[in-house]
Amino acid sequence: MLLLSLAVAAASAIGFAWAYLPDGGGRSERGLASNSTPSPARHCQAGEVRIDSPQLSFAVLFRSRAGVYRRPDGALLATFERRRASFARSNRKGVPTVASVLTEVRTGDCRVLWYRVQLSGREGGARARSGYVRARAVTLFEVHTRVLIDLSDRRLILFEHGHPALRAPVAVGAPSTPTPRGRFFVVERIRVTDPGGPYGAAALALSAFSEKLVHWPDGGPVAIHGTNDPGSIGRAVSHGCVRLGARDLRRLFSRVELGTPVEIVS
C-alpha cells in the first residue's frame, strides 16, 4: 500500500503511466447538469438544508475560479481553480476540481444561493473541513454510490442507491502509518497503464491525507488502489492507502462515481 505521490515520483523507475478518466471510466456523469433553481425534486424549505441521504448524495464541479468562504459572504477560506493538478503528474492539463456537498442554502422562494462543501485535509488539522461556495460558481450533480471501509475488519463495502453491491477484503495502513479515519470523497478516477505494477490497474484518489507522512510529496495523499502483492490483502501493512485484490478493484472501479462519499471507520 503506497501513496500516489510516491507512485508518480517513481514512475520512470517502475515503468508505468497514468491516464485520467474524465468521464468516469466509460460512464457519463449521470445527473450532471447546470444548477436548476429551484430544485424540483426536493421540498422548498428555506435556509440551510441537508440534501443527501443513504441512497443519494451530491457533488459539484467548479465552473471557474471561485472562493470558498467560512460562511455565506463571510471570510475567505480558499480559492479553487476550475482545474487542479492531477495526482497523475503526467496530466499537464490537470483535472476538474470536485467537492462533496454537505448542505445547500436557499432563499424563501427556494433559489439555491450557496453550497456547503467538504474540503480536503486532515482531521484535526488547521485547515477548515468545510466551507461555502456560491451556487453560480459550480455545477451540481448526483452521486449514487457510497463506500464504507472498516479498518478493524479490513473490509470495504460499496453501496449503490443505498444497497450493498460489493463486499471485499482490503489491506490498510500499518500501525506506524495508519489509514486516516473520517468522511472523505473521491476526487479523481485514475487508470494505471501497467496493471502489473504496485498500484494495480486503477486508483481512486481520495480527499484524505496521511496522518503521519506530512512531509511526503503533496502532503501524503491517500487512495484506494490495487496491488501486485495479493498476500497483503487482509493485513495492516500499507503507508495509509487501501489496497484491493485485482478482481475486486475492477468491480469497484467500474461502479464508483466521481464525488462518491467514502467513510473510513475503525
C-alpha positions as CSV (number, residue, x, y, z in Angstrom):
1,M,0.0,0.0,0.0
2,L,1.7,3.1,-1.2
3,L,0.7,6.7,-1.5
4,L,0.1,8.0,-5.0
5,S,2.6,10.8,-4.6
6,L,5.4,8.3,-4.5
7,A,3.9,6.4,-7.4
8,V,4.4,9.5,-9.6
9,A,7.9,10.1,-8.3
10,A,8.9,6.6,-9.2
11,A,7.1,6.3,-12.5
12,S,10.2,6.3,-14.7
13,A,11.8,3.7,-12.5
14,I,9.0,1.2,-12.4
15,G,7.7,1.8,-15.9
16,F,4.1,2.8,-15.7
17,A,2.0,5.7,-16.7
18,W,-1.4,7.1,-15.7
19,A,-4.4,8.0,-17.7
20,Y,-7.1,10.4,-16.3
21,L,-10.7,9.3,-16.9
22,P,-12.8,12.5,-17.1
23,D,-16.0,10.6,-17.9
24,G,-15.9,8.2,-15.1
25,G,-14.3,5.3,-17.0
26,G,-16.8,4.9,-19.8
27,R,-19.9,6.0,-18.0
28,S,-21.3,9.5,-18.3
29,E,-21.7,11.7,-15.2
30,R,-25.3,10.8,-14.6
31,G,-27.2,13.8,-13.2
32,L,-24.6,16.3,-14.4
33,A,-26.4,19.4,-15.4
34,S,-26.3,23.1,-14.8
35,N,-27.9,24.3,-11.5
36,S,-31.6,24.4,-11.7
37,T,-33.3,26.8,-9.4
38,P,-35.5,25.9,-7.6
39,S,-34.7,22.2,-7.4
40,P,-38.0,20.4,-8.3
41,A,-37.0,17.1,-6.8
42,R,-36.7,18.4,-3.3
43,H,-39.1,20.2,-0.9
44,C,-38.7,24.0,-0.9
45,Q,-37.6,24.6,2.7
46,A,-35.8,28.0,3.1
47,G,-32.5,28.2,4.9
48,E,-29.6,25.8,5.1
49,V,-30.8,22.2,4.3
50,R,-29.0,18.9,4.2
51,I,-29.8,17.3,0.8
52,D,-28.0,13.9,0.9
53,S,-29.4,10.5,2.0
54,P,-28.2,6.9,2.2
55,Q,-29.5,6.4,-1.4
56,L,-28.3,9.7,-3.0
57,S,-25.6,12.3,-2.4
58,F,-24.4,15.3,-4.4
59,A,-21.2,16.8,-5.5
60,V,-20.1,19.9,-7.5
61,L,-17.7,20.7,-10.3
62,F,-16.1,24.2,-10.2
63,R,-17.1,26.1,-13.4
64,S,-14.4,28.8,-12.9
65,R,-12.1,30.2,-10.3
66,A,-14.1,30.6,-7.1
67,G,-13.8,31.3,-3.5
68,V,-14.8,29.1,-0.6
69,Y,-15.9,31.0,2.5
70,R,-16.2,30.3,6.2
71,R,-19.9,31.2,6.0
72,P,-22.0,32.8,3.2
73,D,-20.4,36.2,2.4
74,G,-18.0,35.6,5.3
75,A,-14.2,35.3,5.5
76,L,-12.5,33.7,2.5
77,L,-11.0,30.3,3.3
78,A,-9.5,29.3,0.0
79,T,-9.7,29.9,-3.7
80,F,-10.2,27.0,-6.1
81,E,-9.5,26.9,-9.8
82,R,-11.7,25.1,-12.4
83,R,-9.0,22.5,-12.8
84,R,-6.4,21.4,-10.3
85,A,-3.2,19.4,-10.5
86,S,-3.8,15.7,-11.1
87,F,-2.4,13.0,-8.8
88,A,-1.1,11.7,-12.1
89,R,1.6,14.3,-12.7
90,S,1.9,13.4,-16.4
91,N,-1.5,15.0,-17.0
92,R,-0.4,18.5,-17.7
93,K,-3.8,20.0,-18.2
94,G,-5.0,18.9,-14.7
95,V,-8.3,17.5,-13.8
96,P,-11.7,19.0,-12.8
97,T,-12.0,20.3,-9.3
98,V,-14.7,18.4,-7.5
99,A,-16.2,18.8,-4.0
100,S,-18.7,16.8,-2.0
101,V,-21.8,18.7,-1.0
102,L,-23.0,18.7,2.6
103,T,-25.8,21.3,2.6
104,E,-27.4,23.9,0.4
105,V,-28.6,27.4,1.4
106,R,-31.9,28.5,-0.2
107,T,-33.9,31.7,-0.2
108,G,-37.6,32.0,0.7
109,D,-38.6,31.3,-2.9
110,C,-36.3,28.2,-3.0
111,R,-33.5,29.7,-5.1
112,V,-30.2,28.0,-4.2
113,L,-27.5,30.6,-3.4
114,W,-24.8,28.6,-1.7
115,Y,-23.5,25.1,-1.2
116,R,-21.5,24.0,1.9
117,V,-18.9,21.7,0.6
118,Q,-16.3,19.3,2.1
119,L,-12.7,20.3,1.7
120,S,-9.6,18.1,1.5
121,G,-7.4,18.0,4.6
122,R,-6.5,16.1,7.8
123,E,-8.9,15.5,10.7
124,G,-7.9,17.9,13.4
125,G,-5.7,20.0,11.1
126,A,-5.6,23.7,11.0
127,R,-7.4,23.8,7.7
128,A,-11.2,24.1,7.8
129,R,-13.0,20.9,7.0
130,S,-15.8,22.6,5.1
131,G,-16.8,25.9,3.6
132,Y,-19.4,27.7,1.4
133,V,-19.2,28.2,-2.3
134,R,-21.7,30.3,-4.4
135,A,-24.1,28.1,-6.4
136,R,-23.5,30.0,-9.6
137,A,-19.7,29.1,-9.5
138,V,-20.3,25.4,-9.6
139,T,-22.3,22.6,-11.3
140,L,-24.3,20.3,-9.1
141,F,-24.5,16.6,-10.0
142,E,-25.9,13.4,-8.4
143,V,-23.8,10.6,-6.9
144,H,-25.4,7.2,-6.5
145,T,-22.5,5.3,-4.8
146,R,-21.1,5.3,-1.3
147,V,-18.1,3.4,0.1
148,L,-17.6,2.2,3.7
149,I,-14.2,1.0,4.9
150,D,-13.9,-0.8,8.2
151,L,-10.3,-0.7,9.4
152,S,-10.8,-3.3,12.2
153,D,-12.5,-5.8,9.9
154,R,-10.2,-4.8,6.9
155,R,-13.2,-4.8,4.7
156,L,-14.8,-2.5,2.1
157,I,-18.4,-2.2,1.2
158,L,-19.7,-0.4,-1.8
159,F,-23.3,0.8,-1.8
160,E,-25.3,1.7,-4.9
161,H,-28.6,3.5,-4.4
162,G,-28.3,2.6,-0.7
163,H,-27.9,-1.1,-1.2
164,P,-24.7,-3.2,-0.8
165,A,-23.3,-4.0,-4.2
166,L,-19.8,-5.2,-3.3
167,R,-18.0,-6.5,-0.2
168,A,-14.3,-7.0,-0.4
169,P,-11.3,-7.6,1.9
170,V,-8.7,-4.9,1.9
171,A,-5.2,-4.1,3.1
172,V,-5.0,-1.0,5.3
173,G,-2.3,1.2,6.9
174,A,0.3,-0.2,9.2
175,P,0.2,0.9,12.8
176,S,3.0,3.4,12.1
177,T,1.3,4.8,9.1
178,P,-2.4,4.3,9.7
179,T,-5.2,4.9,7.2
180,P,-7.0,8.1,8.3
181,R,-10.5,7.8,9.7
182,G,-13.3,10.1,8.8
183,R,-15.6,11.1,5.9
184,F,-13.9,11.8,2.6
185,F,-14.8,11.6,-1.1
186,V,-13.4,10.5,-4.4
187,V,-11.6,13.4,-6.1
188,E,-10.2,11.6,-9.1
189,R,-10.5,8.3,-11.0
190,I,-7.2,7.1,-12.5
191,R,-6.4,4.1,-14.6
192,V,-2.8,2.8,-14.4
193,T,-1.4,1.6,-17.7
194,D,0.8,-1.0,-16.1
195,P,-1.7,-3.2,-14.2
196,G,1.1,-5.5,-13.0
197,G,2.7,-2.6,-11.0
198,P,2.3,-2.0,-7.3
199,Y,-0.9,0.0,-7.8
200,G,-2.8,-2.5,-9.9
201,A,-5.0,-1.5,-12.8
202,A,-6.6,1.6,-11.3
203,A,-6.8,4.0,-8.4
204,L,-9.5,6.2,-6.7
205,A,-7.8,9.2,-5.3
206,L,-9.5,10.5,-2.1
207,S,-9.7,13.8,-0.3
208,A,-7.9,12.1,2.6
209,F,-4.3,12.7,3.7
210,S,-1.9,10.6,5.8
211,E,-1.8,11.5,9.4
212,K,1.9,10.7,9.7
213,L,3.5,11.3,6.3
214,V,3.0,15.0,6.3
215,H,6.5,15.6,4.7
216,W,5.8,13.4,1.7
217,P,5.2,15.0,-1.7
218,D,1.9,16.8,-1.8
219,G,1.4,16.1,1.9
220,G,0.8,12.4,1.7
221,P,-2.5,12.0,-0.3
222,V,-4.4,8.7,0.2
223,A,-6.1,6.5,-2.4
224,I,-7.9,3.2,-2.9
225,H,-5.9,1.1,-5.4
226,G,-4.8,-2.3,-6.5
227,T,-1.6,-4.2,-5.6
228,N,0.9,-6.6,-7.1
229,D,1.2,-8.2,-3.6
230,P,-2.1,-10.1,-3.2
231,G,-0.8,-11.6,0.0
232,S,-1.0,-8.2,1.7
233,I,-4.8,-8.2,1.4
234,G,-6.4,-8.5,4.8
235,R,-3.4,-7.1,6.6
236,A,-2.4,-3.8,8.1
237,V,0.8,-3.2,6.0
238,S,0.4,-0.1,3.8
239,H,1.6,3.5,4.1
240,G,-2.0,4.6,4.6
241,C,-3.8,3.7,1.3
242,V,-6.4,1.0,0.9
243,R,-5.5,-1.9,-1.3
244,L,-7.8,-4.3,-3.1
245,G,-7.3,-7.5,-5.0
246,A,-7.3,-7.3,-8.8
247,R,-10.9,-8.7,-9.3
248,D,-12.4,-6.6,-6.6
249,L,-10.6,-3.5,-7.8
250,R,-12.1,-3.9,-11.3
251,R,-15.6,-4.3,-9.9
252,L,-15.2,-1.3,-7.6
253,F,-13.7,1.0,-10.2
254,S,-16.4,0.2,-12.8
255,R,-19.1,1.4,-10.4
256,V,-17.7,4.2,-8.2
257,E,-18.5,7.7,-9.4
258,L,-16.6,10.9,-9.0
259,G,-17.5,12.6,-5.8
260,T,-18.5,9.4,-4.1
261,P,-18.5,9.7,-0.3
262,V,-16.0,7.4,1.4
263,E,-16.4,6.8,5.2
264,I,-13.5,5.2,7.0
265,V,-14.2,3.8,10.4
266,S,-12.4,1.6,12.9
